[in-house]
Amino acid sequence: MGGDGQSATGRVVVADDDVLMREGVASVLAQGGYEVVGQAGDGAELLELVRVHQPNLAIVDIRMPPTQTTEGLDAAQTIREELPETAILILSGHVEVEHAMTLLAGGPGSGYILKSRITDLDDFLDTVRRVLRGSSVVDPSLVQELAVDDPLERLTRREREVLALMAEGRSNVGIGRRLWLTKGTVEKHVHSILQKLQLPEGDDDHRRVLAVIAFLDSHQTS
């Protein structure tokens, strides 16, 4: 799928204990015009590389040695605390709502996608661009799964579609393109969503992230 804006470039660190996966991601990034400044096979090595190179983006496997549980997510949270300007894109083998919520709650410039999505190179590079621009991106598979059984009954079907695309990190213009709606119509839907979810007044970009978190949280607790 195409991006909502101009392409971005940047310096990237890739962390995955699967060498073939790691090399594959690095190769795709190089083809997309990004500079891969380091590759890591575990959380400790990832943190060392990020501290030395201070990349624009860290792409991190959620499960790495030694326990293969949440080493990647833990390292990502440390990166967010130490270098908040570094965007984070988490790779996962399967959908884990709680982990996606944890990442999104950390702030903008965050992404959570399934490894299977990397097979669509244009789609993957589009995700990288959006995360680097500061969007919060959730894998469409997770969004679609939640949308099928969405407990947010206050939202209309169209509003749920808009919220699902917000969760993918789409701008209002990008949402309009996907749903064949004018920018003004999308803005009205977004305003209605934020009102119905009773989100606090403040920065609109942050409220969009809160809306996505509410979307995921309501599914988790239903």
Residue pairs with C-beta under 8 A, 6 or more apart in sequence:
1 122
1 123
1 126
2 122
2 126
3 126
3 129
3 130
3 174
4 130
4 170
4 171
4 173
4 174
4 177
5 129
5 133
5 171
7 32
7 33
7 129
8 128
8 129
8 132
8 133
9 33
9 34
9 35
10 34
10 35
10 55
10 56
10 57
10 132
11 34
11 35
11 36
11 37
11 53
11 55
11 56
11 57
12 29
12 34
12 35
12 36
12 37
12 55
12 56
12 57
12 58
12 59
12 128
13 36
13 37
13 38
13 39
13 40
13 46
13 49
13 50
13 53
13 55
13 57
13 58
13 59
14 22
14 25
14 26
14 29
14 36
14 38
14 39
14 40
14 59
15 22
15 39
15 40
15 41
15 42
15 43
15 45
15 46
15 49
15 58
15 59
15 60
15 61
15 64
15 72
15 75
16 22
16 25
16 41
16 60
16 61
16 64
16 91
17 41
17 42
17 61
17 64
17 65
18 61
19 41
21 61
21 91
21 115
22 39
22 41
23 39
24 118
25 59
25 91
25 118
26 36
26 39
28 118
28 121
28 124
28 125
29 36
29 59
29 125
29 128
30 36
31 121
32 125
32 128
34 57
34 128
37 49
37 53
37 55
38 49
38 50
38 52
38 53
38 55
39 49
40 46
40 48
40 49
41 64
41 65
42 64
42 65
42 66
42 71
43 64
43 71
43 72
43 74
43 75
46 58
46 60
46 64
46 72
46 75
46 79
47 75
47 78
47 79
49 55
50 58
50 79
50 83
50 86
51 82
51 83
54 83
54 86
55 86
56 85
56 86
56 87
56 132
57 86
57 87
57 88
57 89
57 128
57 131
57 132
58 76
58 79
58 86
58 87
58 88
58 89
59 89
59 91
59 128
60 72
60 73
60 75
60 76
60 88
60 89
60 90
60 91
61 72
61 90
61 91
61 92
62 70
62 72
62 73
62 90
62 91
62 92
62 93
62 96
62 99
63 69
63 70
63 71
63 72
63 92
63 93
64 71
64 72
64 75
65 71
70 99
72 90
72 91
73 90
73 99
73 102
73 103
76 88
76 90
76 103
76 106
77 102
77 106
79 86
79 88
80 86
80 88
80 106
80 107
84 107
85 109
86 109
87 109
87 110
87 111
87 131
87 132
87 134
88 103
88 106
88 109
88 110
88 111
88 131
89 110
89 111
89 112
89 113
89 127
89 128
89 131
89 137
90 99
90 103
90 110
90 111
90 112
90 113
91 113
91 114
91 115
91 118
92 99
92 112
92 113
92 114
92 115
92 139
93 114
93 115
94 114
95 114
95 139
95 141
95 142
95 145
97 142
97 146
97 216
97 219
97 220
98 220
99 112
100 112
100 138
100 139
100 142
100 216
101 213
101 216
101 217
101 220
103 110
103 111
103 112
104 110
104 112
104 136
104 138
104 209
104 212
104 213
104 216
105 213
107 209
108 134
108 135
108 136
108 205
108 206
108 209
109 131
109 132
109 134
109 135
109 136
110 131
110 136
110 137
111 127
111 130
111 131
111 135
111 136
111 137
111 138
111 169
112 137
112 138
112 139
112 142
113 124
113 127
113 137
113 138
113 139
114 139
114 141
114 142
116 141
117 123
117 124
117 127
117 139
117 140
117 141
118 124
127 137
127 169
130 137
130 169
130 170
131 137
131 169
134 205
135 169
135 170
135 171
136 167
136 169
136 208
136 209
136 212
137 167
137 168
137 169
138 167
138 168
138 169
138 212
138 216
140 168
142 167
143 164
143 167
143 168
144 164
146 164
146 215
146 216
146 219
147 160
147 161
147 164
149 219
149 222
150 160
150 215
150 218
150 219
151 218
151 219
151 222
152 160
152 163
152 196
152 197
152 214
152 215
152 218
154 196
154 197
155 163
155 193
155 196
158 179
158 189
159 189
159 192
159 193
159 196
161 179
162 175
162 179
162 186
162 189
162 190
162 193
163 193
163 211
163 212
163 215
165 174
165 175
165 178
165 179
166 175
166 190
166 193
166 208
166 211
166 212
167 212
167 215
167 216
170 178
172 183
172 186
172 187
172 190
173 183
173 186
175 181
175 186
176 182
176 183
176 185
176 186
179 186
181 189
190 208
193 211
194 207
194 208
194 211
197 210
197 211
197 214
199 207
199 210
199 211
199 214
200 207
200 210
201 207
